[in-house]
Amino acid sequence: MTNRAMIVIFILMLGSLGYAQKRGSQELGGGISFWSQTDKDTSETSLNLDGIWGYYVTPDFIFEFEPRLSLHFAESKFDLTGLAIVGLAKRLMDLSNLDQNTGSQWARKYERSTAGIFGSVSGGLWAERSNNIHDERIYIGPALGAGVSTRSMLGSLTVLRVKFQYLYLMPTPPVHENPWSMFTISVGFSVISKL
């Protein structure tokens, strides 16, 4: 079953190479969020760092690498969690306002308002420290994800990204005895770093 799935993916990607307009382009971006709260004598601070690196196999297929790191400080406690996933995104719908058959590559590269809807599947690893202050180890487990995202061009090389993603995280005792899941919504910017 796995071999058949890999053959089908390979044939789809091979067939799409014939009309590649942005083959080899790379996208680089990320985001940061910070919050801090104080209640009487206690304070909590959280810092989240998100990154994205994408490689366009064709305009319709993108390999993506998305690392995420979260730091949480509360009194004498420090929590560190991370997630790194690698996936393949496929354009489900091209909402470009240029005619696909007559628009040149140059015109599409500098188009001011274009949007595409992508579906993605991904896999990777999550990492988390134990709640036990005497345990300094970082525990790692596998993660699977599926999502839907939009990409809109802002100017010639800047991309606005919105992604809705469901993540299924598998357990690694003693940090997590049972699997759990997350639903994430991320909004960020990226730049076409290589044309």
C-alpha positions as CSV (number, residue, x, y, z in Angstrom):
1,M,0.0,0.0,0.0
2,T,2.8,2.4,0.9
3,N,4.7,1.6,-2.4
4,R,1.5,2.4,-4.4
5,A,1.0,5.7,-2.7
6,M,4.7,6.7,-3.3
7,I,4.4,5.7,-7.0
8,V,1.2,7.8,-7.4
9,I,2.8,10.9,-5.8
10,F,5.9,10.4,-8.0
11,I,3.8,10.3,-11.2
12,L,1.8,13.4,-10.2
13,M,5.0,15.4,-9.4
14,L,6.7,14.2,-12.6
15,G,3.7,15.1,-14.7
16,S,3.6,18.6,-13.2
17,L,7.2,19.4,-14.0
18,G,6.3,20.1,-17.6
19,Y,4.5,23.4,-16.8
20,A,6.7,24.6,-14.0
21,Q,7.0,28.4,-13.9
22,K,8.7,28.9,-10.6
23,R,10.6,25.6,-10.3
24,G,13.5,26.0,-7.9
25,S,12.1,29.2,-6.2
26,Q,12.5,29.3,-2.4
27,E,10.4,31.1,0.2
28,L,11.7,32.1,3.6
29,G,9.7,33.7,6.4
30,G,8.5,33.4,10.0
31,G,6.8,35.2,12.9
32,I,7.2,36.0,16.5
33,S,4.7,36.5,19.3
34,F,5.3,37.6,22.9
35,W,3.1,38.1,25.9
36,S,3.6,38.8,29.5
37,Q,1.2,39.1,32.4
38,T,1.5,40.0,36.1
39,D,-0.9,39.1,38.8
40,K,0.0,40.3,42.3
41,D,3.4,38.8,43.0
42,T,3.5,36.3,40.1
43,S,4.4,36.9,36.5
44,E,4.4,34.8,33.4
45,T,6.1,35.4,30.1
46,S,5.8,33.5,26.8
47,L,7.8,33.8,23.6
48,N,6.9,31.9,20.4
49,L,9.1,31.7,17.4
50,D,7.8,30.3,14.0
51,G,9.7,29.8,10.8
52,I,9.0,28.7,7.3
53,W,11.1,27.5,4.4
54,G,9.5,26.4,1.2
55,Y,10.9,25.0,-2.0
56,Y,8.8,25.2,-5.1
57,V,9.1,22.0,-7.1
58,T,6.5,23.5,-9.4
59,P,4.0,26.3,-8.9
60,D,1.6,23.6,-7.6
61,F,3.8,21.6,-5.3
62,I,5.9,23.0,-2.4
63,F,8.1,21.2,0.0
64,E,7.8,23.0,3.4
65,F,9.9,23.0,6.6
66,E,8.2,24.6,9.6
67,P,10.1,24.8,12.9
68,R,8.3,26.2,16.0
69,L,9.8,27.0,19.4
70,S,8.0,28.1,22.5
71,L,9.6,29.5,25.7
72,H,7.5,29.9,28.8
73,F,8.8,31.5,32.0
74,A,6.8,31.5,35.3
75,E,8.5,32.2,38.6
76,S,11.3,29.7,38.9
77,K,9.9,27.4,36.2
78,F,11.0,27.4,32.6
79,D,9.2,25.4,29.9
80,L,10.6,24.7,26.5
81,T,8.6,23.1,23.7
82,G,9.3,22.7,20.1
83,L,7.8,21.3,16.9
84,A,9.5,20.7,13.5
85,I,7.5,19.4,10.6
86,V,8.2,18.7,7.0
87,G,5.4,18.5,4.5
88,L,4.2,18.7,0.9
89,A,1.7,21.3,-0.1
90,K,-0.4,21.0,-3.3
91,R,-2.3,23.9,-4.9
92,L,-6.0,23.1,-4.8
93,M,-7.2,26.3,-6.4
94,D,-5.4,29.1,-8.3
95,L,-7.2,32.3,-7.8
96,S,-5.0,34.4,-10.0
97,N,-6.6,37.2,-12.1
98,L,-4.2,36.5,-15.0
99,D,-5.2,34.2,-17.9
100,Q,-3.3,30.9,-17.2
101,N,-2.7,30.3,-21.0
102,T,-1.5,33.8,-22.0
103,G,0.1,35.3,-18.9
104,S,3.9,35.4,-19.1
105,Q,6.1,34.3,-16.2
106,W,7.3,37.9,-15.9
107,A,3.8,39.2,-15.5
108,R,2.9,36.5,-13.0
109,K,6.0,37.2,-10.9
110,Y,5.1,40.9,-10.5
111,E,1.3,40.4,-10.2
112,R,0.0,42.5,-7.3
113,S,-3.0,40.5,-6.2
114,T,-3.0,36.8,-6.5
115,A,-4.2,34.1,-4.2
116,G,-3.9,30.3,-4.1
117,I,-5.4,27.7,-1.8
118,F,-3.1,24.9,-0.8
119,G,-3.7,21.6,1.0
120,S,-0.8,20.0,2.9
121,V,0.2,16.8,4.7
122,S,3.2,16.8,7.0
123,G,5.2,14.8,9.5
124,G,7.8,15.6,12.0
125,L,8.8,15.6,15.7
126,W,7.7,17.4,18.8
127,A,9.9,18.1,21.8
128,E,9.1,19.0,25.4
129,R,10.7,19.1,28.8
130,S,9.2,17.2,31.7
131,N,7.2,19.0,34.4
132,N,9.5,17.4,37.0
133,I,12.1,20.2,37.9
134,H,14.7,17.5,38.6
135,D,14.4,16.0,35.1
136,E,16.4,18.1,32.7
137,R,15.9,15.8,29.7
138,I,14.0,16.8,26.6
139,Y,11.5,14.2,25.3
140,I,10.8,13.8,21.6
141,G,7.9,12.1,19.8
142,P,6.5,11.9,16.3
143,A,3.8,14.2,14.9
144,L,1.5,14.1,11.9
145,G,-0.4,17.0,10.4
146,A,-2.9,18.1,7.7
147,G,-3.8,21.6,6.8
148,V,-5.3,24.1,4.4
149,S,-3.5,27.4,3.7
150,T,-3.8,30.5,1.5
151,R,-1.0,32.5,-0.1
152,S,-1.5,36.0,-1.4
153,M,1.2,38.1,-3.1
154,L,1.8,41.5,-1.6
155,G,4.0,43.3,-4.0
156,S,6.5,41.4,-6.2
157,L,8.3,39.1,-3.7
158,T,6.3,39.2,-0.4
159,V,3.7,36.6,0.5
160,L,1.0,36.8,3.1
161,R,0.3,33.3,4.5
162,V,-2.7,32.0,6.5
163,K,-2.7,28.4,7.5
164,F,-5.2,26.2,9.4
165,Q,-3.6,23.0,10.5
166,Y,-4.6,19.9,12.6
167,L,-1.7,18.2,14.4
168,Y,-1.8,14.7,15.9
169,L,1.0,14.2,18.4
170,M,1.9,10.7,19.5
171,P,2.8,9.9,23.1
172,T,6.3,9.6,24.7
173,P,6.2,8.7,28.4
174,P,6.6,10.1,31.0
175,V,5.8,13.5,29.5
176,H,2.6,12.3,27.7
177,E,1.1,8.9,28.3
178,N,-1.6,9.4,25.6
179,P,-1.7,10.9,22.2
180,W,-3.1,14.4,21.9
181,S,-3.9,16.9,19.2
182,M,-3.7,20.6,18.4
183,F,-5.5,22.9,16.0
184,T,-3.4,25.8,14.9
185,I,-4.1,29.0,13.0
186,S,-1.1,31.0,11.9
187,V,-0.8,34.2,10.0
188,G,2.6,35.4,8.7
189,F,4.8,36.8,6.0
190,S,7.4,35.3,3.9
191,V,9.7,36.5,1.1
192,I,10.7,34.8,-2.1
193,S,14.4,34.5,-1.4
194,K,15.4,32.7,-4.6
195,L,13.7,33.1,-8.0
